[in-house]
């Protein structure tokens, strides 16, 4: 979106600790089976709408396990997983680590 000059905002919603599936551990080339997911909402300006509404999407970014401690200690943990986040986690075989967030 940066390259296309599309007007958007990325709203950071929080982090959640997760268990990594085997296929993702292979991609990260790691033996560590847990990491952190960054959960965000992207708001895209839609110029075709006169009332200045936004189109938005929620997304997750999976942090490599070697960097997870940076995010665990410096970002807001999600205290309750909603259905949208749960659906995103399930799509890539991630499982929430219950009690793994600092505000639990």
N, C-alpha and C positions, 0 to 999 in steps of 0.2 A: 504494500500500500504506500510505503514511503516513495518508492520509485515512480508510482503512478500519480503522485500528488493528490491522493484521496484524503479528504479531511476526516480524521478519526481520533478518538481518544481511547486509551487502554486503561481501564479501571482495575487495579489490583484488589482482589477480594480476600486473599489469604493463602496459607499453605496447609498441606495435610501430609502426614507421613504415610507411606504406602509400602507394601511388599511388592517386589518386582517379579514378574513372570520370567521363566527361563529364557524365552526368546529375547527379552529386553536386556537381561544380564549378558547375553552373548553380544548384543549390539553395543553395549557399553564396555565390553571386554573386562568384566569385573566378576568377582566371586561374592561381592556384597549383595545381599538379597533385599535390601530396603533402601528407600530414598525419599525424596520430598517432591511433591507436585505443587507447582504454582498455579493458582486458579484465578482467572481474570475474565473480565467482560470487555469486549471491544464494541465501542459505539461508533457507527459510521454515519456521517451526515448524508442525508438523502435530499439533494437539491430539488428533486422533482416534486417533493411535498411542500406545499405552501405553508403548512403549519409548523415547519421545522422539526418534524419528528425524526427519530433516529432508527436505523436498522441496527440491531445488535446481535452479537453472538458470544457465547461463553466458550472458553477454551482452557485447556490444561497444558502446562509445559513440564516435562519430566526432567528433573535436575539429575545430572550424573551423580552416582553415590559418593564419589570423592569430594563433591562440593556441597553435599547436603547440610553439613554442620554450619556452614555460612548462613544458609537460609533459615534453619531451625532457630538460631539464636537472634536473628536480626529482622524477622518478619512476623506479621500477625498470623497466628494459627487459627484455623477454622474450628469453631467449637461444635458445630452441628452440620452434618453433611446433608444437603438437600437432594431432592430427586434429580435435578439437573446435573449436579456434580457426580452423583452416584452413577448416572447413565454414562457420563464421560469416562469414569474410571472403569466401568464394566466393558466398554468398547475395546479397551487395550489390556484387559485382564489384570488390572491393578486392584489391590485390596487395601482398604484402610487399615492401618494399625491402630486398633482400639486402645485408647489411653496413651497414644504416642504423641499427642499434641500437648504443648506446654500449658494450655489453658484447660485441659480435661480435669 
